[in-house]
């Protein structure tokens, strides 16, 4: 464990009872929990995006796109905040921000980290930052997300960068940098977050499927027996939607 502030930056506040039983507790306010959210939201959004081509979505557009848009906005906000500059000018002075660039600066300045580890971290960070800058995320943050610049928002929209690629590079950087600081692979952030996001996306899809099955069942509000009114023929949809019950006299 590093004694130069890097571990504290990752963890933030930790409940004393949790700290007593978990050496590498992820904390409640540091970079760890923010990065967990980013990787969770990435997995959730990408799996919902794949579901957009599912015929089910046309019957639950309002619910589906509400969840999708809220998760997408949260993903953007978390990423743009963490990729902000290391310091901000405030009242003629400077205040440090809890960001990836600040962690990078401290990592490179640390006297407790070997030169080889610093080289790997610097290469991963430079790849991440170069992609972030080249794809206009900083301008998007300043003029479209956190400040609605009038002249910019009156223009025709231009293609934005790929947030998925930013998150992938952020994932690789964090896995190495945090691994050096805590002395092990931070699997709870790098793996558990992803698995949880995928599971939640699947759960939402299954809830919509169950709701549609009920609506089209003989016991549902529509009591539908003729599926052609919904745009498909019996036998062409998932599980044939109560096909056996529909065949009853």
N, C-alpha and C positions, 0 to 999 in steps of 0.2 A: 504494500500500500504506500502510495506517495505521500510525503509530508509537506508538499509545497503548494497546497491549495487545490490541486487538480481533482483529488478525490471529493473534496467538499463541493466543487463546482458540478460534478456529476450527480452528487447525492442531494445536496441542499439540506433541508430539515429532515431529520429522522426521529420518529417517536422513540423515546428512551427505552421503552420495553422492547421494541422491535430491534433496536441497535444492540441490545444485550444478547439477543439470541441469533442475530444474523450479521455476520462480519461484513458482508458486502450488501447490506440492505440498499434497495434502489432509491429510497428516499421519497419525499412527497413534493418537493419544489425545485429540484435541480434539473440538469439536462436529461438525466435518465428517463424521468417520467414524460418529458416532452417528446423525446425520441421514441419512446414506447408508443405514444399516441400517433406519431407520424407513420410508423411501420404498421400499426394496427389499421389506421385509416386507409393506407395504401392498399393493404390486402382486402379490406372491406369494399372499397370503391372499385378496384380492378375486378373483383368477383361479381359485383353488381353490374358492372359494365358488360361483362360477358353474357349476363342474363338478359340484356336489352333485346337480344334477337329471339328470345323465347316468346312464343305466342301468348303466353300468360300475361305479359306486361301490358298488352293493350287493354286488358280489363281492370288493371289496377294502376293506371298511369299516374294518378294524383298521389297515391300513397308511395309508389315506387320512386318517382322522381323527387318527391319531398325528401325521402331518406337519402337518395343519391346526391342531390344538390347540397343538402346540409353537411353530409360527410365530405364532399368535395371541397366545400368552402372551409371547413375545419382543417382539412389536410393542407390547403393552401396557406391558411393563417399560421398554423404551427410551423410550417417550413419557412415561410417568409420571415417570421419573427426570429427563428433560430439562426437564419443565415444573415441576419443584420450585422452591421459593423460591430467591432469589439468595443468601441467607445463612442459616446455621443457628447456633443458640445452642449453644455448646460450652464447658462449664466456666466459665460467667460471661462469656465473650467470644463473638465471632462468627467463623465461618469461611465463606469464599465457596464456593459450589457451581458446578460447571461446568454451567450451565443456560441456557435461553433467557431467563428473566427477568434474569439477571446480564448477559448480552450486551446485552439491551435497555437496561438502566441505563447501561452503559458507552457504548453507541452514542449515547444521548441526552446524555451528559455530555461527549462528545468535542468538542474544539475544532477538530478537523481535518475535520469533516463539515458540509456546508452545511445551512442551516435547512430548505430544501425537502426534502432527503433525510430529515431527521429527522422531518418532518411525516408523510411517507408511511410511514416505518417505525413511527411511533407509532400511526397508524391501523390498520395491518395487525396490529401486536402487540395492540392493544386488542380488535380483532375476535376474534383467536385466544384471548386470555385470557378474554374474556367468555363465549365459547362453552364453553371448558374449565370455567369455574367454574359456569356456569348448568346444565350437564349433570352436575354432581356428580362430576367426575373426581377432585377433590382428596379428597373423602370416601372415594371408592372406593379410592384409593391408600392412604390412612391406615388404613382399617378392614377392607378386604377383600383387597388385594393384598400389601402389605408387612407388615401387622399384622392377624392374624385376630381382630378384636374379637369376643368371644364373644356379647354381647347382639345385636350387629348381624347376625352370621351365623346366629343362631337365628330371625331374622325371615323372613317370606316375601320372596323376592327381588323387587326392583322393577326396572322397565326402566332400563337403563343408557344413557348417552349414546352417540352415534355416533362411534366412534374414527376412522372413515373421514373424517368431516367435520373432525375435529381435524387429521388429517394433511394434508388439503387446504389448510386455513388455515395450517398450519405451513409447508407447501411455498411458498405465496405470500409469507409473511413472510421466509423464509430466502432465497428467490431475490432479493428486493430488498436485504435487509440485507447478505447476504454479497457480493452483486454490488457494492455500494458499497465494501465493505472491500477486496475483491481487485481491484477495477477491471474487472470483467467478469462475464458470466453464468457461474455455477458449474455448467456443464452436466453434469460428471461426477456430481455429486450429484443434480441435479434431473431429469436425463434418463437417464443410463446406469444408475442404480440402478433406475429404473422398468422399463426395457427388460430388465434382467437378471432382475428378479423375475417378469415375465411369461414370459420364456423358461424359467425354472426350473419354473414351474407347468405349462407345456405339456409339458416334458420328463417330469415325474412322471406326467402323464396318459398320455403315449405309452408309458411303461414299463409301466403297468398294462394298457393295451390289448394290447401285445405279449405280456405274460405270459398274459393271458386267451386270446389267439389260440393260444398254444402249448398251454395246458391243454386246449383243446377241439379241437385238431388230431388227426389220426390218429397223429401221432408223440408227442403229449403224454401226460402221466400218466393222463388220463381216457379217452383214445382215443374220444372221443364222436362218434357219428354221428347220434344222435337228439337234436336240440337241445331238443325239447319238455321234456325232463327238467330243463332249466334255466329254464323259464318263458317261452320264446318259440318262434315258428315260424320255420323257415328262410326267409330273404328279408326279415325284419323287423329285422335288426340290422346293425351297422356292417359294411360290405363283405360282408355275408352270411356272415361268418366261415367262410372256407375252403369256400365254396359249391361251387366248381368241383371241388375234391378230394372233397367229400362226395358228389358226383354220380357219381363213378367207380364202376364195378362192383366 
